[in-house]
Amino acid sequence: MIVYSHPGWYGQFLTQAAPLAIDEVRLSHTMLQSKPMQQSSYVPTIIGVLFVSLVSVTGCGGESSPQSLSNTETQDTGPSFQTEEGPEGVRNYTRVDATVACAGATPPEAMAELRNRGFTTVINFRTGGERGATVDAGQQAAEEAGLKYIHIPFREATAEVAESFLEAVADPTNQPVYIHCGSANRVGAMWLIKRVKQDGYAVDDALAEAEAIGLSSAALREFALDYVSTGN
């Protein structure tokens, strides 16, 4: 079937065609005017030229532009914690959410500030023999500030330690709770266990949070992962 056209049709099309297709349209129109008796034979060719030209101009080739691809990309930003500076002298402070903060070494002088920030309980994993632990002074300062003080000392994690921590952190009367050790390494291990066992986190998500808090020991990491994989 041959599609018939006339000069008026080209004028109307030129007002709507993409700029890069105009030269092809004009050339084909001139050819029609020079050979009016063969007008119908040029129409299919012109339509094909216009279609190819418009495809190249509008980019209707099926591929998404780099810009459209970039709009669908997502970036993994890791665990999202509250932004809050730790009290003076506190090491590796992380405010996980409104009910929990984790940290490393915490001097007795920081206890009053922790109380001012709304915490009700301090959980300490440091042993009395650690250098700079100041366990007794820390407990006294915490109690004088009106904080409950729970001491669960350990260097090597055990199931009993994990159970004692889970019991303490789950008690609503202990919240908001501040958890610390020397570097936040032990805190990270216990936090991984808490996230999986009590909060239903996927292991990978809990591990990412624990490492962001301070978990760095391969032994503690292995203990925590073994603990959550068993029926403890």
SULTANOR-V122033 format. One record per helix or strand of 3 or more residues. SS is the DSSP state (H for helix, E for strand). FROM is the first residue (numbers start at 0). TO is the last residue. If there is no record, write none. Layout:
ss->(SS:SS)
from->(FROM:FROM)
to->(TO:TO)
//
This chain:
ss->(H:H:H:H:E:E:H:E:H:E:H:H:E:H:H:H)
from->(6:18:35:65:93:99:107:120:134:147:158:171:176:184:202:217)
to->(13:33:57:71:96:102:115:123:143:150:169:173:179:196:212:228)
//
